[in-house]
Amino acid sequence: PYGVAKTRNGNSIDGQNEQEVGFDVKYSVTPSLTLDVTYNTDFAQVEVDEFQANLDRFSLFLPEQRPFFLENSGQFSIGVSREAQLFFSRRIGIASDGSQVPIKAGVRLSGKVGAATNIGLLQMQADAVPGIAPQTDYSVARLSQEFANRSSLGFLLVSKEENGSLDGGPDHYNRTFAVDGQLGLGDDGLVSGFVAKTETPGLRSDDTAFRISAAADTEDWSYSGSVMQVGENFNPEVGFLRRTDFTSFDLFALRRWRDPSWKSLLELRPHIYYKGWWGGDDLYETGFLHIDNHWEWKSGFEVHTGMNLLHEGVREDFELAPGQIVHAGEYDDQEVQLVLMTDDSQPLSLKVTAKIGGFFGGDRTQLTPSIQYRVGETFNATLDWAYNDIQRPGNPETLKINVGSLRATYSFSPRVSLQALVQYNDATDTVASNIRLAWLTSADAGFYLVYNETRDDDVGMFTEKRREWIVKFSHSFDVFD
């Protein structure tokens, strides 16, 4: 069971206080099959989302971070990560604007039945939030049977049922059906794919998607290729689609090359990768050709030297940033890419990625340094930065965007830790802090103190916009002990 108390200030909120209680139950049906039950689910101790800058016209992907959904998440996974996922758990309990939707209750059964049958059943209910979301029931059923030589066959059902609607219309529903499988070929080859269909009121025909891919890995070579098609009305509302109504095609080949005569150089990995997307109207939406070589030394130092050939087909004007309009048309650009990495097993390590070249008919310089510092098991910190300098024709002003974060963890003991995440985005003039103190009594229970703060720079100085304190205590015990 748990209890949590919250207090919020700022952003038109004056001293709002909340208190909640709930519980989680975990029961081992068999050593390999687990039943989880949750009531009034709370994720107060979960780290906030990382800031991102969207420099394209397609959806950003924010990964799942809530422990309940991360546990055994692979059981429910079908699709391509960050591009086309048929089930995406962030659709449950998080609105499209990022605000939290209370989860009333849920139950999950996941694991293995026998030696080769994987099962996943999930039922969740999210409460209604006036003006944001009606009460919604989510159901997911997943079954996969393993066969010899890495082969498998499975199916997935995802259902969303809304009880009521925000506009007073009829109840809404959405369903996704999918079959997936993979076939191992010899020791090195693998063919995999899925076929899926959705049901949505008002959307008929062209509501299917499929993907087929093949890959082979040997000691010296890696190859892969795939084809995917998503229909115009394919609508997995409890999934994730970065773009809709497209056909994509990709090819990849990599050579691993080692020579005992090399004194300090460990391995060369020349490779080439291409991926293209075409819209349902046959517009060549995006093309990406990447030619690269990875140089890895025995010291752990790496250099990646590559170039990218880019194509963008823009159907209609879109705003890259306030006052920065990308007009409809075809854009072909090139950029060089350099990556430097030091040995990340050392206390201090560095990774820098630089891209210089064309961008929607203009020019872009992109730098993404990352510095990591670690002191044994006691302290670690990571500073990440993303800098973009964009100059586009017809826009006299250079667009400069900085997005940075500092993440640090200090462990007082194996059970007591202090974590902090401070983020900055100058595109939105925002600084956000997330500080979490955890004093655990078991692996997933204990005392949590969380402080969240957001500050804006709209008036020339960083003024507080929102502040939140959260105190949570949870305790776990064995009911059969």
C-alpha positions as CSV (number, residue, x, y, z in Angstrom):
1,P,0.0,0.0,0.0
2,Y,1.0,3.6,-0.4
3,G,0.0,7.1,0.7
4,V,0.9,10.3,-1.1
5,A,0.5,14.0,-0.4
6,K,1.0,16.8,-3.0
7,T,1.0,20.5,-2.9
8,R,1.2,22.8,-5.9
9,N,1.7,26.5,-6.5
10,G,2.0,28.8,-9.5
11,N,0.5,28.7,-13.0
12,S,-2.8,30.0,-11.6
13,I,-2.8,27.4,-8.8
14,D,-2.7,28.8,-5.3
15,G,-1.8,26.2,-2.7
16,Q,-3.6,23.2,-4.2
17,N,-3.3,20.2,-1.9
18,E,-4.1,16.5,-2.6
19,Q,-3.9,13.3,-0.6
20,E,-4.3,9.9,-2.1
21,V,-3.9,6.2,-1.1
22,G,-3.7,3.1,-3.1
23,F,-2.0,-0.3,-3.3
24,D,-0.3,-2.8,-5.6
25,V,-0.4,-6.5,-5.3
26,K,2.1,-8.9,-6.9
27,Y,1.3,-12.7,-6.9
28,S,3.4,-15.4,-8.4
29,V,0.9,-17.8,-10.0
30,T,3.9,-20.0,-11.0
31,P,7.6,-19.3,-10.9
32,S,7.4,-17.9,-14.4
33,L,3.9,-16.3,-14.4
34,T,3.1,-13.2,-12.3
35,L,-0.2,-11.5,-11.5
36,D,-0.1,-7.7,-10.7
37,V,-3.0,-5.8,-9.4
38,T,-3.0,-2.0,-8.9
39,Y,-5.5,0.4,-7.4
40,N,-5.3,4.2,-7.7
41,T,-2.0,3.8,-9.3
42,D,0.6,6.5,-8.5
43,F,3.9,7.4,-10.3
44,A,5.0,10.3,-8.2
45,Q,8.6,9.0,-7.9
46,V,9.1,8.6,-11.6
47,E,11.6,10.9,-13.4
48,V,10.0,13.6,-15.6
49,D,10.3,13.5,-19.4
50,E,13.4,14.9,-21.0
51,F,13.1,18.1,-23.1
52,Q,13.3,17.6,-26.9
53,A,13.4,20.1,-29.8
54,N,11.2,19.1,-32.7
55,L,13.0,20.1,-35.9
56,D,10.6,18.2,-38.2
57,R,6.9,17.9,-39.0
58,F,6.4,14.5,-37.4
59,S,5.6,13.4,-33.9
60,L,8.2,13.3,-31.1
61,F,8.7,10.1,-29.2
62,L,8.8,10.2,-25.4
63,P,9.8,6.8,-23.9
64,E,7.8,5.1,-21.1
65,Q,9.4,5.6,-17.7
66,R,6.7,4.3,-15.3
67,P,7.9,1.1,-13.5
68,F,4.5,-0.7,-13.7
69,F,4.4,-0.5,-17.5
70,L,8.2,-1.1,-18.0
71,E,8.0,-4.4,-16.1
72,N,7.6,-7.2,-18.7
73,S,6.9,-4.6,-21.4
74,G,8.6,-6.8,-24.0
75,Q,5.7,-9.3,-23.7
76,F,3.4,-6.7,-25.4
77,S,5.8,-5.3,-28.0
78,I,5.0,-5.5,-31.7
79,G,6.3,-3.0,-34.3
80,V,9.3,-0.7,-34.8
81,S,10.4,1.3,-31.8
82,R,10.0,5.1,-32.1
83,E,8.3,4.7,-35.4
84,A,5.3,2.3,-35.4
85,Q,4.4,0.6,-32.2
86,L,1.1,-1.2,-32.0
87,F,0.9,-0.9,-28.2
88,F,2.4,2.1,-26.5
89,S,1.7,2.2,-22.8
90,R,2.1,6.0,-22.5
91,R,-1.3,6.2,-24.0
92,I,-2.7,5.0,-20.7
93,G,-2.8,7.6,-18.0
94,I,-1.1,10.4,-19.9
95,A,-3.1,12.9,-22.1
96,S,-1.9,14.1,-25.5
97,D,-0.7,17.4,-23.9
98,G,1.4,15.5,-21.3
99,S,-0.9,16.0,-18.4
100,Q,-1.6,13.1,-16.0
101,V,-4.9,11.2,-16.2
102,P,-5.6,9.3,-13.0
103,I,-5.5,5.5,-13.3
104,K,-8.3,4.0,-11.2
105,A,-7.2,0.4,-11.3
106,G,-5.5,-2.3,-13.3
107,V,-4.5,-5.9,-13.5
108,R,-1.8,-7.6,-15.5
109,L,-0.9,-11.3,-16.0
110,S,2.4,-11.8,-17.7
111,G,5.1,-14.4,-18.1
112,K,5.4,-18.0,-19.4
113,V,3.1,-21.0,-19.5
114,G,5.2,-24.0,-19.9
115,A,8.6,-23.8,-21.6
116,A,7.7,-21.9,-24.8
117,T,4.4,-20.0,-24.5
118,N,4.5,-16.3,-23.6
119,I,1.3,-14.7,-22.3
120,G,0.5,-11.1,-21.5
121,L,-3.0,-9.8,-20.4
122,L,-3.5,-6.2,-19.3
123,Q,-6.7,-4.4,-18.2
124,M,-6.6,-0.8,-17.0
125,Q,-9.2,1.9,-16.3
126,A,-8.4,5.6,-16.4
127,D,-10.7,8.1,-14.7
128,A,-12.5,10.9,-16.5
129,V,-10.9,14.3,-16.4
130,P,-13.3,17.2,-17.4
131,G,-12.2,18.8,-20.6
132,I,-9.3,16.4,-21.2
133,A,-10.5,12.8,-21.3
134,P,-13.5,10.6,-20.6
135,Q,-13.4,7.5,-18.4
136,T,-11.5,5.0,-20.5
137,D,-11.0,1.2,-20.3
138,Y,-7.9,-0.3,-21.9
139,S,-7.5,-4.1,-22.6
140,V,-4.5,-5.8,-24.1
141,A,-4.1,-9.5,-24.9
142,R,-0.8,-10.9,-26.2
143,L,0.1,-14.6,-26.9
144,S,3.3,-15.8,-28.5
145,Q,4.5,-19.3,-29.0
146,E,8.2,-20.1,-29.4
147,F,9.6,-22.7,-31.7
148,A,13.0,-24.2,-32.5
149,N,15.8,-22.0,-33.9
150,R,14.6,-18.6,-32.7
151,S,11.2,-19.0,-34.5
152,S,7.9,-17.8,-33.0
153,L,4.3,-17.0,-33.9
154,G,2.0,-14.7,-31.9
155,F,-1.0,-12.4,-31.9
156,L,-2.0,-9.1,-30.2
157,L,-5.4,-7.5,-29.4
158,V,-5.5,-3.9,-28.1
159,S,-8.9,-2.4,-27.1
160,K,-9.8,1.1,-26.0
161,E,-13.4,1.9,-24.8
162,E,-14.4,5.4,-23.8
163,N,-17.4,5.7,-21.5
164,G,-18.9,9.0,-22.6
165,S,-17.3,11.7,-24.7
166,L,-16.1,15.2,-24.3
167,D,-18.3,16.6,-27.0
168,G,-21.5,14.8,-25.9
169,G,-21.4,12.4,-28.9
170,P,-21.6,8.6,-28.8
171,D,-19.1,6.5,-26.9
172,H,-15.9,6.0,-28.8
173,Y,-13.9,2.8,-29.2
174,N,-10.7,1.7,-31.0
175,R,-9.2,-1.7,-31.5
176,T,-6.0,-3.1,-33.0
177,F,-5.5,-6.7,-34.1
178,A,-2.1,-8.1,-35.1
179,V,-0.3,-11.3,-36.0
180,D,3.5,-11.4,-35.8
181,G,6.2,-14.0,-36.2
182,Q,9.8,-14.7,-36.9
183,L,11.6,-17.6,-38.6
184,G,15.2,-18.5,-37.9
185,L,17.2,-19.5,-41.0
186,G,20.3,-21.5,-40.1
187,D,22.6,-20.1,-37.5
188,D,22.7,-16.5,-38.8
189,G,19.5,-15.6,-40.7
190,L,16.2,-14.3,-39.4
191,V,13.0,-13.3,-41.2
192,S,10.3,-11.5,-39.1
193,G,7.2,-9.4,-39.6
194,F,3.7,-8.5,-38.6
195,V,0.3,-7.8,-40.1
196,A,-2.2,-5.5,-38.3
197,K,-5.6,-4.0,-38.7
198,T,-7.5,-1.3,-36.7
199,E,-11.2,-0.6,-36.1
200,T,-12.3,3.0,-35.5
201,P,-15.8,4.5,-35.9
202,G,-15.9,6.5,-39.1
203,L,-12.8,5.0,-40.7
204,R,-13.3,2.3,-43.3
205,S,-10.9,0.6,-45.7
206,D,-7.1,1.2,-45.9
207,D,-6.9,0.5,-42.2
208,T,-4.1,-2.1,-42.2
209,A,-0.3,-2.2,-41.8
210,F,2.4,-4.7,-42.4
211,R,6.1,-5.1,-42.1
212,I,8.5,-7.8,-43.2
213,S,12.2,-7.8,-42.5
214,A,15.2,-10.0,-43.0
215,A,18.6,-10.0,-41.3
216,A,21.8,-12.0,-41.1
217,D,24.7,-11.7,-38.7
218,T,28.0,-13.5,-39.0
219,E,31.3,-12.8,-37.3
220,D,32.4,-10.5,-40.2
221,W,29.2,-9.2,-41.7
222,S,25.7,-7.9,-40.8
223,Y,22.9,-7.4,-43.3
224,S,19.3,-6.3,-42.9
225,G,16.4,-5.0,-44.9
226,S,12.7,-4.3,-44.4
227,V,9.6,-3.1,-46.1
228,M,6.7,-1.5,-44.1
229,Q,3.4,-0.1,-45.2
230,V,0.8,1.8,-43.1
231,G,-2.6,2.6,-44.5
232,E,-4.2,6.0,-44.4
233,N,-6.9,4.9,-41.9
234,F,-4.6,2.7,-39.8
235,N,-5.2,4.2,-36.4
236,P,-3.8,2.4,-33.3
237,E,-4.9,4.9,-30.7
238,V,-3.2,3.0,-27.9
239,G,0.0,2.7,-30.1
240,F,2.5,5.2,-31.5
241,L,2.9,6.3,-35.2
242,R,5.5,8.9,-36.0
243,R,3.9,9.4,-39.4
244,T,0.8,8.0,-41.1
245,D,-0.1,6.7,-44.6
246,F,3.3,5.6,-45.9
247,T,5.5,2.9,-47.3
248,S,9.1,2.6,-46.1
249,F,12.0,0.6,-47.3
250,D,15.5,0.2,-45.7
251,L,18.7,-1.7,-46.4
252,F,21.8,-2.0,-44.1
253,A,25.2,-3.7,-44.6
254,L,28.2,-3.6,-42.2
255,R,31.6,-5.2,-42.3
256,R,33.7,-6.0,-39.2
257,W,37.4,-6.0,-39.9
258,R,40.1,-6.9,-37.4
259,D,43.8,-7.5,-38.1
260,P,46.2,-9.0,-35.5
261,S,49.0,-6.8,-37.0
262,W,47.3,-3.6,-35.9
263,K,49.0,-2.4,-32.8
264,S,46.5,0.0,-31.2
265,L,43.5,-0.2,-33.5
266,L,41.0,-2.9,-32.5
267,E,38.3,-2.8,-35.3
268,L,37.0,-1.1,-38.3
269,R,33.3,-1.1,-39.1
270,P,32.5,0.4,-42.5
271,H,28.8,0.3,-43.2
272,I,26.0,1.8,-45.4
273,Y,22.4,2.4,-44.5
274,Y,19.5,3.7,-46.5
275,K,15.9,4.3,-45.5
276,G,13.2,6.0,-47.6
277,W,9.5,6.9,-46.9
278,W,6.9,7.4,-49.6
279,G,3.4,8.8,-48.8
280,G,0.2,7.2,-50.0
281,D,0.1,9.8,-52.8
282,D,3.6,8.5,-53.9
283,L,5.4,11.6,-52.6
284,Y,8.9,10.8,-51.7
285,E,8.6,12.1,-48.1
286,T,12.0,11.4,-46.6
287,G,15.2,9.8,-47.8
288,F,18.3,9.1,-45.6
289,L,21.5,7.6,-47.0
290,H,24.2,7.1,-44.4
291,I,27.8,6.1,-45.3
292,D,30.1,5.7,-42.3
293,N,33.1,4.0,-40.8
294,H,33.6,3.3,-37.1
295,W,37.2,3.3,-35.9
296,E,37.6,1.6,-32.5
297,W,40.9,1.5,-30.6
298,K,41.9,-1.0,-27.9
299,S,41.9,1.9,-25.4
300,G,38.1,2.2,-25.8
301,F,38.4,5.4,-27.9
302,E,36.1,5.6,-31.0
303,V,35.8,7.8,-34.0
304,H,32.9,7.6,-36.4
305,T,33.4,9.4,-39.8
306,G,30.4,9.6,-42.0
307,M,28.2,11.5,-44.4
308,N,24.5,11.7,-44.9
309,L,22.5,12.3,-48.1
310,L,19.1,13.7,-47.2
311,H,15.8,14.2,-49.0
312,E,12.6,15.8,-47.7
313,G,9.3,16.1,-49.6
314,V,7.1,18.6,-47.8
315,R,3.4,18.6,-48.7
316,E,2.4,21.8,-47.0
317,D,4.1,24.7,-45.2
318,F,5.0,24.1,-41.5
319,E,6.5,26.2,-38.8
320,L,10.0,25.1,-37.7
321,A,10.0,27.8,-35.0
322,P,8.2,31.1,-34.6
323,G,8.8,33.0,-37.8
324,Q,10.7,30.2,-39.4
325,I,8.5,28.6,-42.1
326,V,9.5,25.6,-44.2
327,H,7.6,25.9,-47.5
328,A,6.1,23.0,-49.4
329,G,8.5,21.5,-51.9
330,E,11.4,19.1,-52.4
331,Y,14.7,19.5,-50.6
332,D,17.9,17.6,-51.2
333,D,20.8,18.2,-48.8
334,Q,24.1,16.7,-47.7
335,E,25.9,16.7,-44.3
336,V,29.1,15.4,-42.8
337,Q,29.0,13.6,-39.5
338,L,31.7,13.1,-36.9
339,V,31.4,11.2,-33.6
340,L,34.1,11.1,-30.9
341,M,33.8,8.7,-27.9
342,T,36.2,8.0,-25.1
343,D,36.1,4.8,-22.9
344,D,32.8,5.0,-21.0
345,S,34.2,2.5,-18.4
346,Q,36.5,5.2,-17.1
347,P,35.4,7.7,-14.3
348,L,35.3,10.5,-16.8
349,S,34.0,9.9,-20.4
350,L,33.0,12.1,-23.3
351,K,30.9,11.7,-26.4
352,V,30.5,14.4,-29.0
353,T,28.5,14.2,-32.2
354,A,28.8,16.9,-34.9
355,K,26.8,17.3,-38.1
356,I,27.4,20.1,-40.6
357,G,25.5,20.5,-43.8
358,G,22.2,21.2,-45.5
359,F,18.8,21.4,-43.8
360,F,15.5,22.0,-45.7
361,G,17.4,23.9,-48.4
362,G,19.5,25.9,-45.9
363,D,22.4,25.2,-43.6
364,R,22.7,23.6,-40.2
365,T,25.4,23.0,-37.6
366,Q,24.5,20.6,-34.9
367,L,26.6,19.7,-31.9
368,T,25.5,17.2,-29.2
369,P,28.2,16.8,-26.5
370,S,27.7,14.5,-23.5
371,I,30.0,14.3,-20.5
372,Q,29.7,11.6,-17.8
373,Y,31.5,11.6,-14.5
374,R,31.4,8.7,-12.0
375,V,32.9,8.1,-8.5
376,G,32.5,4.4,-7.9
377,E,29.0,3.4,-6.9
378,T,28.5,6.7,-4.9
379,F,28.1,9.5,-7.4
380,N,27.5,9.8,-11.1
381,A,26.5,12.8,-13.2
382,T,25.8,13.3,-16.9
383,L,25.7,16.6,-18.8
384,D,24.0,16.5,-22.2
385,W,23.6,19.4,-24.6
386,A,22.1,19.7,-28.0
387,Y,22.9,22.9,-30.0
388,N,21.4,23.7,-33.4
389,D,22.5,26.6,-35.6
390,I,20.1,26.9,-38.6
391,Q,20.2,29.3,-41.5
392,R,17.4,29.0,-44.0
393,P,16.9,30.9,-47.3
394,G,14.4,33.7,-46.9
395,N,15.0,34.0,-43.2
396,P,17.6,36.6,-42.4
397,E,17.8,35.6,-38.7
398,T,19.8,32.5,-37.7
399,L,17.7,30.1,-35.7
400,K,19.7,28.9,-32.6
401,I,18.3,26.3,-30.3
402,N,19.8,24.9,-27.2
403,V,18.4,22.0,-25.2
404,G,20.5,20.8,-22.2
405,S,20.2,18.6,-19.1
406,L,22.2,17.8,-16.0
407,R,21.4,14.5,-14.4
408,A,23.1,13.6,-11.1
409,T,22.7,10.8,-8.5
410,Y,24.3,10.5,-5.1
411,S,23.9,7.3,-3.1
412,F,24.3,7.7,0.6
413,S,23.8,4.0,0.9
414,P,22.4,1.1,-1.2
415,R,18.9,2.1,0.0
416,V,19.2,5.9,0.2
417,S,19.8,8.1,-2.8
418,L,19.3,11.7,-4.0
419,Q,18.6,12.2,-7.8
420,A,18.3,15.4,-9.7
421,L,17.5,16.3,-13.2
422,V,17.8,20.0,-14.3
423,Q,16.8,20.8,-17.9
424,Y,16.9,23.9,-20.1
425,N,15.2,24.7,-23.4
426,D,15.8,28.1,-24.9
427,A,13.2,27.5,-27.7
428,T,10.5,27.7,-25.0
429,D,12.6,29.8,-22.5
430,T,12.1,27.1,-19.8
431,V,14.1,25.7,-17.0
432,A,12.7,22.7,-15.2
433,S,14.0,20.9,-12.1
434,N,13.1,17.4,-10.8
435,I,14.7,16.4,-7.5
436,R,13.9,13.1,-5.8
437,L,15.0,11.7,-2.5
438,A,14.4,8.0,-2.0
439,W,14.8,5.9,1.1
440,L,13.9,2.4,0.2
441,T,12.8,-0.4,2.5
442,S,12.6,-2.9,-0.4
443,A,13.4,-2.9,-4.1
444,D,10.3,-1.0,-5.0
445,A,8.9,0.5,-1.8
446,G,9.9,3.1,0.8
447,F,9.8,6.9,1.4
448,Y,10.0,9.4,-1.5
449,L,10.3,13.2,-1.4
450,V,9.9,14.8,-4.8
451,Y,10.3,18.5,-5.8
452,N,9.3,19.7,-9.2
453,E,9.8,23.3,-10.4
454,T,9.3,25.0,-13.8
455,R,10.6,28.5,-14.5
456,D,10.0,30.7,-17.6
457,D,12.1,33.5,-19.1
458,D,9.2,35.2,-20.9
459,V,9.9,38.6,-19.2
460,G,13.7,38.6,-19.3
461,M,14.3,36.7,-16.0
462,F,13.6,33.2,-15.0
463,T,10.4,33.6,-12.9
464,E,8.7,30.7,-11.2
465,K,5.7,29.3,-13.1
466,R,4.9,26.1,-11.2
467,R,6.2,24.4,-8.1
468,E,5.2,21.0,-6.6
469,W,6.1,19.1,-3.5
470,I,5.3,15.4,-3.3
471,V,5.7,13.1,-0.3
472,K,5.0,9.4,-0.8
473,F,5.4,6.4,1.5
474,S,4.9,2.8,0.3
475,H,5.4,-0.5,2.1
476,S,5.6,-4.0,0.7
477,F,5.1,-7.2,2.7
478,D,4.5,-10.9,2.0
479,V,0.9,-11.7,2.9
480,F,1.9,-15.4,3.2
481,D,4.9,-14.8,5.4
